[in-house]
Amino acid sequence: MLAKAHKGAALQEAKINQGISPSERSTLLLLLRKISDNLDVPPAAMLDRGSGERPEV
Protein backbone atom coordinates (compact mmCIF):
# COMPACT_ATOMS: atom_id res chain seq x y z
CA MET A 1 0.00 0.00 0.00
CA LEU A 2 2.84 2.42 0.83
CA ALA A 3 4.49 1.70 -2.52
CA LYS A 4 1.20 2.56 -4.24
CA ALA A 5 1.03 5.88 -2.35
CA HIS A 6 4.62 6.72 -3.32
CA LYS A 7 3.89 5.93 -6.95
CA GLY A 8 0.81 8.14 -6.86
CA ALA A 9 2.81 10.96 -5.26
CA ALA A 10 5.53 10.64 -7.91
CA LEU A 11 2.92 10.85 -10.68
CA GLN A 12 1.36 13.92 -9.08
CA GLU A 13 4.78 15.59 -8.72
CA ALA A 14 5.50 14.89 -12.39
CA LYS A 15 2.22 16.59 -13.33
CA ILE A 16 3.00 19.59 -11.12
CA ASN A 17 6.51 19.98 -12.53
CA GLN A 18 5.53 19.45 -16.15
CA GLY A 19 6.77 22.38 -18.20
CA ILE A 20 8.67 23.93 -15.28
CA SER A 21 12.37 24.52 -15.81
CA PRO A 22 14.87 23.55 -13.08
CA SER A 23 15.32 27.26 -12.35
CA GLU A 24 11.56 27.79 -12.02
CA ARG A 25 11.30 24.73 -9.77
CA SER A 26 14.03 26.15 -7.52
CA THR A 27 12.17 29.47 -7.31
CA LEU A 28 8.91 27.67 -6.56
CA LEU A 29 10.52 25.66 -3.76
CA LEU A 30 12.06 28.81 -2.28
CA LEU A 31 8.69 30.55 -2.25
CA LEU A 32 6.94 27.52 -0.78
CA ARG A 33 9.60 27.32 1.93
CA LYS A 34 8.92 30.99 2.80
CA ILE A 35 5.19 30.29 2.96
CA SER A 36 5.73 27.28 5.22
CA ASP A 37 7.90 29.46 7.49
CA ASN A 38 5.12 32.08 7.61
CA LEU A 39 2.68 29.34 8.63
CA ASP A 40 5.11 27.88 11.20
CA VAL A 41 5.18 24.52 9.45
CA PRO A 42 8.18 22.65 10.90
CA PRO A 43 10.63 21.21 8.33
CA ALA A 44 10.08 17.75 9.87
CA ALA A 45 6.46 17.93 8.63
CA MET A 46 7.70 17.67 5.04
CA LEU A 47 8.99 14.46 3.51
CA ASP A 48 12.14 16.21 2.28
CA ARG A 49 12.65 17.92 5.66
CA GLY A 50 12.34 21.25 3.88
CA SER A 51 15.43 20.73 1.72
CA GLY A 52 13.56 20.85 -1.57
CA GLU A 53 15.37 17.69 -2.67
CA ARG A 54 13.43 14.70 -3.85
CA PRO A 55 13.85 11.96 -1.25
CA GLU A 56 14.55 8.44 -2.37
CA VAL A 57 11.66 6.19 -1.39
Gaussian input, Z-matrix of N, CA and C with variables (Angstrom, degrees):
# hf/3-21g

backbone

0 1
 N
 C     1     B1
 C     2     B2     1     A1
 N     3     B3     2     A2     1     D1
 C     4     B4     3     A3     2     D2
 C     5     B5     4     A4     3     D3
 N     6     B6     5     A5     4     D4
 C     7     B7     6     A6     5     D5
 C     8     B8     7     A7     6     D6
 N     9     B9     8     A8     7     D7
 C    10    B10     9     A9     8     D8
 C    11    B11    10    A10     9     D9
 N    12    B12    11    A11    10    D10
 C    13    B13    12    A12    11    D11
 C    14    B14    13    A13    12    D12
 N    15    B15    14    A14    13    D13
 C    16    B16    15    A15    14    D14
 C    17    B17    16    A16    15    D15
 N    18    B18    17    A17    16    D16
 C    19    B19    18    A18    17    D17
 C    20    B20    19    A19    18    D18
 N    21    B21    20    A20    19    D19
 C    22    B22    21    A21    20    D20
 C    23    B23    22    A22    21    D21
 N    24    B24    23    A23    22    D22
 C    25    B25    24    A24    23    D23
 C    26    B26    25    A25    24    D24
 N    27    B27    26    A26    25    D25
 C    28    B28    27    A27    26    D26
 C    29    B29    28    A28    27    D27
 N    30    B30    29    A29    28    D28
 C    31    B31    30    A30    29    D29
 C    32    B32    31    A31    30    D30
 N    33    B33    32    A32    31    D31
 C    34    B34    33    A33    32    D32
 C    35    B35    34    A34    33    D33
 N    36    B36    35    A35    34    D34
 C    37    B37    36    A36    35    D35
 C    38    B38    37    A37    36    D36
 N    39    B39    38    A38    37    D37
 C    40    B40    39    A39    38    D38
 C    41    B41    40    A40    39    D39
 N    42    B42    41    A41    40    D40
 C    43    B43    42    A42    41    D41
 C    44    B44    43    A43    42    D42
 N    45    B45    44    A44    43    D43
 C    46    B46    45    A45    44    D44
 C    47    B47    46    A46    45    D45
 N    48    B48    47    A47    46    D46
 C    49    B49    48    A48    47    D47
 C    50    B50    49    A49    48    D48
 N    51    B51    50    A50    49    D49
 C    52    B52    51    A51    50    D50
 C    53    B53    52    A52    51    D51
 N    54    B54    53    A53    52    D52
 C    55    B55    54    A54    53    D53
 C    56    B56    55    A55    54    D54
 N    57    B57    56    A56    55    D55
 C    58    B58    57    A57    56    D56
 C    59    B59    58    A58    57    D57
 N    60    B60    59    A59    58    D58
 C    61    B61    60    A60    59    D59
 C    62    B62    61    A61    60    D60
 N    63    B63    62    A62    61    D61
 C    64    B64    63    A63    62    D62
 C    65    B65    64    A64    63    D63
 N    66    B66    65    A65    64    D64
 C    67    B67    66    A66    65    D65
 C    68    B68    67    A67    66    D66
 N    69    B69    68    A68    67    D67
 C    70    B70    69    A69    68    D68
 C    71    B71    70    A70    69    D69
 N    72    B72    71    A71    70    D70
 C    73    B73    72    A72    71    D71
 C    74    B74    73    A73    72    D72
 N    75    B75    74    A74    73    D73
 C    76    B76    75    A75    74    D74
 C    77    B77    76    A76    75    D75
 N    78    B78    77    A77    76    D76
 C    79    B79    78    A78    77    D77
 C    80    B80    79    A79    78    D78
 N    81    B81    80    A80    79    D79
 C    82    B82    81    A81    80    D80
 C    83    B83    82    A82    81    D81
 N    84    B84    83    A83    82    D82
 C    85    B85    84    A84    83    D83
 C    86    B86    85    A85    84    D84
 N    87    B87    86    A86    85    D85
 C    88    B88    87    A87    86    D86
 C    89    B89    88    A88    87    D87
 N    90    B90    89    A89    88    D88
 C    91    B91    90    A90    89    D89
 C    92    B92    91    A91    90    D90
 N    93    B93    92    A92    91    D91
 C    94    B94    93    A93    92    D92
 C    95    B95    94    A94    93    D93
 N    96    B96    95    A95    94    D94
 C    97    B97    96    A96    95    D95
 C    98    B98    97    A97    96    D96
 N    99    B99    98    A98    97    D97
 C   100   B100    99    A99    98    D98
 C   101   B101   100   A100    99    D99
 N   102   B102   101   A101   100   D100
 C   103   B103   102   A102   101   D101
 C   104   B104   103   A103   102   D102
 N   105   B105   104   A104   103   D103
 C   106   B106   105   A105   104   D104
 C   107   B107   106   A106   105   D105
 N   108   B108   107   A107   106   D106
 C   109   B109   108   A108   107   D107
 C   110   B110   109   A109   108   D108
 N   111   B111   110   A110   109   D109
 C   112   B112   111   A111   110   D110
 C   113   B113   112   A112   111   D111
 N   114   B114   113   A113   112   D112
 C   115   B115   114   A114   113   D113
 C   116   B116   115   A115   114   D114
 N   117   B117   116   A116   115   D115
 C   118   B118   117   A117   116   D116
 C   119   B119   118   A118   117   D117
 N   120   B120   119   A119   118   D118
 C   121   B121   120   A120   119   D119
 C   122   B122   121   A121   120   D120
 N   123   B123   122   A122   121   D121
 C   124   B124   123   A123   122   D122
 C   125   B125   124   A124   123   D123
 N   126   B126   125   A125   124   D124
 C   127   B127   126   A126   125   D125
 C   128   B128   127   A127   126   D126
 N   129   B129   128   A128   127   D127
 C   130   B130   129   A129   128   D128
 C   131   B131   130   A130   129   D129
 N   132   B132   131   A131   130   D130
 C   133   B133   132   A132   131   D131
 C   134   B134   133   A133   132   D132
 N   135   B135   134   A134   133   D133
 C   136   B136   135   A135   134   D134
 C   137   B137   136   A136   135   D135
 N   138   B138   137   A137   136   D136
 C   139   B139   138   A138   137   D137
 C   140   B140   139   A139   138   D138
 N   141   B141   140   A140   139   D139
 C   142   B142   141   A141   140   D140
 C   143   B143   142   A142   141   D141
 N   144   B144   143   A143   142   D142
 C   145   B145   144   A144   143   D143
 C   146   B146   145   A145   144   D144
 N   147   B147   146   A146   145   D145
 C   148   B148   147   A147   146   D146
 C   149   B149   148   A148   147   D147
 N   150   B150   149   A149   148   D148
 C   151   B151   150   A150   149   D149
 C   152   B152   151   A151   150   D150
 N   153   B153   152   A152   151   D151
 C   154   B154   153   A153   152   D152
 C   155   B155   154   A154   153   D153
 N   156   B156   155   A155   154   D154
 C   157   B157   156   A156   155   D155
 C   158   B158   157   A157   156   D156
 N   159   B159   158   A158   157   D157
 C   160   B160   159   A159   158   D158
 C   161   B161   160   A160   159   D159
 N   162   B162   161   A161   160   D160
 C   163   B163   162   A162   161   D161
 C   164   B164   163   A163   162   D162
 N   165   B165   164   A164   163   D163
 C   166   B166   165   A165   164   D164
 C   167   B167   166   A166   165   D165
 N   168   B168   167   A167   166   D166
 C   169   B169   168   A168   167   D167
 C   170   B170   169   A169   168   D168

   B1=1.4360
   B2=1.5295
   B3=1.3335
   B4=1.4624
   B5=1.5184
   B6=1.3254
   B7=1.4687
   B8=1.5323
   B9=1.3207
   B10=1.4659
   B11=1.5359
   B12=1.3219
   B13=1.4641
   B14=1.5227
   B15=1.3313
   B16=1.4658
   B17=1.5234
   B18=1.3220
   B19=1.4662
   B20=1.5287
   B21=1.3206
   B22=1.4589
   B23=1.5250
   B24=1.3244
   B25=1.4668
   B26=1.5270
   B27=1.3244
   B28=1.4665
   B29=1.5274
   B30=1.3205
   B31=1.4719
   B32=1.5318
   B33=1.3226
   B34=1.4625
   B35=1.5365
   B36=1.3183
   B37=1.4695
   B38=1.5263
   B39=1.3208
   B40=1.4589
   B41=1.5310
   B42=1.3345
   B43=1.4606
   B44=1.5278
   B45=1.3218
   B46=1.4620
   B47=1.5217
   B48=1.3268
   B49=1.4632
   B50=1.5212
   B51=1.3093
   B52=1.4596
   B53=1.5266
   B54=1.3174
   B55=1.4556
   B56=1.5154
   B57=1.3261
   B58=1.4640
   B59=1.5262
   B60=1.3128
   B61=1.4589
   B62=1.5282
   B63=1.3370
   B64=1.4699
   B65=1.5311
   B66=1.3213
   B67=1.4623
   B68=1.5279
   B69=1.3285
   B70=1.4656
   B71=1.5261
   B72=1.3218
   B73=1.4670
   B74=1.5213
   B75=1.3267
   B76=1.4662
   B77=1.5216
   B78=1.3203
   B79=1.4641
   B80=1.5228
   B81=1.3253
   B82=1.4604
   B83=1.5223
   B84=1.3301
   B85=1.4637
   B86=1.5212
   B87=1.3233
   B88=1.4619
   B89=1.5341
   B90=1.3193
   B91=1.4609
   B92=1.5280
   B93=1.3209
   B94=1.4646
   B95=1.5228
   B96=1.3304
   B97=1.4640
   B98=1.5311
   B99=1.3478
   B100=1.4644
   B101=1.5266
   B102=1.3181
   B103=1.4679
   B104=1.5254
   B105=1.3208
   B106=1.4684
   B107=1.5247
   B108=1.3399
   B109=1.4706
   B110=1.5268
   B111=1.3375
   B112=1.4665
   B113=1.5205
   B114=1.3279
   B115=1.4642
   B116=1.5256
   B117=1.3501
   B118=1.4662
   B119=1.5187
   B120=1.3255
   B121=1.4647
   B122=1.5322
   B123=1.3227
   B124=1.4713
   B125=1.5294
   B126=1.3409
   B127=1.4660
   B128=1.5312
   B129=1.3370
   B130=1.4622
   B131=1.5298
   B132=1.3383
   B133=1.4642
   B134=1.5219
   B135=1.3327
   B136=1.4610
   B137=1.5194
   B138=1.3221
   B139=1.4548
   B140=1.5276
   B141=1.3293
   B142=1.4663
   B143=1.5190
   B144=1.3307
   B145=1.4697
   B146=1.5256
   B147=1.3260
   B148=1.4494
   B149=1.5117
   B150=1.3288
   B151=1.4726
   B152=1.5245
   B153=1.3235
   B154=1.4509
   B155=1.5136
   B156=1.3203
   B157=1.4619
   B158=1.5212
   B159=1.3070
   B160=1.4543
   B161=1.5276
   B162=1.3296
   B163=1.4632
   B164=1.5131
   B165=1.2951
   B166=1.4657
   B167=1.5127
   B168=1.3142
   B169=1.4726
   B170=1.5053
   A1=111.09
   A2=117.35
   A3=120.97
   A4=110.80
   A5=116.84
   A6=120.44
   A7=110.38
   A8=116.59
   A9=120.69
   A10=110.26
   A11=116.97
   A12=121.40
   A13=110.64
   A14=116.95
   A15=120.73
   A16=110.90
   A17=115.83
   A18=119.57
   A19=110.24
   A20=116.07
   A21=120.29
   A22=111.74
   A23=116.34
   A24=120.71
   A25=110.77
   A26=116.90
   A27=120.85
   A28=110.80
   A29=116.56
   A30=120.15
   A31=111.02
   A32=116.00
   A33=120.10
   A34=110.30
   A35=116.83
   A36=120.55
   A37=110.42
   A38=117.19
   A39=120.65
   A40=110.25
   A41=117.24
   A42=120.69
   A43=110.83
   A44=116.30
   A45=121.37
   A46=110.98
   A47=116.48
   A48=121.22
   A49=113.89
   A50=117.11
   A51=120.38
   A52=109.64
   A53=115.98
   A54=121.25
   A55=114.46
   A56=117.75
   A57=121.70
   A58=108.47
   A59=116.30
   A60=120.57
   A61=109.57
   A62=117.68
   A63=119.81
   A64=112.29
   A65=117.08
   A66=120.75
   A67=110.83
   A68=116.56
   A69=120.59
   A70=110.84
   A71=116.44
   A72=120.26
   A73=110.21
   A74=116.76
   A75=120.89
   A76=110.77
   A77=116.82
   A78=121.29
   A79=110.55
   A80=116.41
   A81=121.07
   A82=111.04
   A83=116.88
   A84=120.50
   A85=111.31
   A86=117.24
   A87=121.04
   A88=110.27
   A89=116.03
   A90=119.80
   A91=111.91
   A92=117.04
   A93=119.88
   A94=111.55
   A95=116.56
   A96=120.94
   A97=109.84
   A98=116.65
   A99=120.40
   A100=110.63
   A101=116.39
   A102=120.24
   A103=110.36
   A104=117.10
   A105=119.22
   A106=110.76
   A107=117.09
   A108=120.01
   A109=110.41
   A110=116.79
   A111=121.09
   A112=111.71
   A113=116.24
   A114=121.92
   A115=112.47
   A116=116.24
   A117=121.99
   A118=112.94
   A119=116.22
   A120=120.64
   A121=107.02
   A122=118.28
   A123=119.51
   A124=110.82
   A125=117.46
   A126=120.41
   A127=112.97
   A128=116.97
   A129=120.37
   A130=111.97
   A131=117.59
   A132=120.76
   A133=111.43
   A134=116.54
   A135=120.94
   A136=109.69
   A137=115.63
   A138=121.15
   A139=112.20
   A140=116.69
   A141=120.75
   A142=112.48
   A143=116.52
   A144=122.87
   A145=111.51
   A146=116.54
   A147=121.46
   A148=115.40
   A149=116.73
   A150=120.05
   A151=112.10
   A152=116.83
   A153=120.00
   A154=112.64
   A155=117.57
   A156=121.55
   A157=108.85
   A158=114.89
   A159=119.43
   A160=109.18
   A161=116.86
   A162=118.65
   A163=111.98
   A164=115.62
   A165=120.91
   A166=107.59
   A167=116.08
   A168=119.96
   A169=109.77
   D1=-41.53
   D2=178.94
   D3=-63.28
   D4=-40.16
   D5=178.43
   D6=-61.72
   D7=-37.71
   D8=178.69
   D9=-65.60
   D10=-40.04
   D11=178.54
   D12=-65.04
   D13=-42.24
   D14=178.60
   D15=-63.59
   D16=-40.78
   D17=178.95
   D18=-63.69
   D19=-43.22
   D20=178.11
   D21=-62.52
   D22=-40.65
   D23=178.41
   D24=-65.15
   D25=-40.09
   D26=178.93
   D27=-64.39
   D28=-40.10
   D29=177.66
   D30=-65.12
   D31=-40.99
   D32=179.13
   D33=-65.19
   D34=-42.40
   D35=178.77
   D36=-62.45
   D37=-39.54
   D38=178.57
   D39=-62.56
   D40=-39.47
   D41=177.85
   D42=-65.38
   D43=-43.25
   D44=-179.19
   D45=-63.12
   D46=-40.86
   D47=-175.37
   D48=-87.36
   D49=-2.70
   D50=-178.56
   D51=-61.32
   D52=125.48
   D53=178.27
   D54=80.84
   D55=4.80
   D56=178.08
   D57=-101.18
   D58=127.64
   D59=178.94
   D60=-72.80
   D61=160.69
   D62=176.45
   D63=-55.42
   D64=-37.37
   D65=178.59
   D66=-65.67
   D67=-43.39
   D68=178.46
   D69=-64.93
   D70=-38.58
   D71=178.25
   D72=-62.78
   D73=-42.33
   D74=178.05
   D75=-61.07
   D76=-43.48
   D77=178.23
   D78=-63.19
   D79=-43.95
   D80=178.44
   D81=-59.10
   D82=-46.31
   D83=-179.60
   D84=-63.73
   D85=-38.22
   D86=177.86
   D87=-62.29
   D88=-46.18
   D89=179.74
   D90=-65.76
   D91=-40.01
   D92=177.72
   D93=-65.45
   D94=-35.98
   D95=176.57
   D96=-62.69
   D97=-42.67
   D98=178.51
   D99=-62.92
   D100=-41.49
   D101=178.48
   D102=-63.63
   D103=-43.39
   D104=179.87
   D105=-64.62
   D106=-34.57
   D107=175.21
   D108=-64.62
   D109=-43.34
   D110=178.81
   D111=-60.34
   D112=-32.48
   D113=-178.41
   D114=-92.48
   D115=3.71
   D116=-179.16
   D117=58.50
   D118=37.12
   D119=175.44
   D120=-82.45
   D121=118.51
   D122=-178.82
   D123=-69.20
   D124=143.64
   D125=179.25
   D126=-53.39
   D127=-32.73
   D128=-178.92
   D129=-65.50
   D130=-14.79
   D131=179.66
   D132=-77.46
   D133=-12.78
   D134=-178.59
   D135=-105.58
   D136=142.09
   D137=-177.43
   D138=-55.20
   D139=-37.44
   D140=-178.19
   D141=-89.31
   D142=7.43
   D143=-179.16
   D144=59.87
   D145=25.56
   D146=177.64
   D147=81.41
   D148=8.21
   D149=-177.02
   D150=-78.67
   D151=-24.41
   D152=-175.05
   D153=85.08
   D154=-4.25
   D155=179.03
   D156=-87.12
   D157=148.75
   D158=177.95
   D159=-80.06
   D160=115.79
   D161=179.50
   D162=-71.52
   D163=147.93
   D164=175.46
   D165=-81.24
   D166=127.05
   D167=-179.98
   D168=-122.63

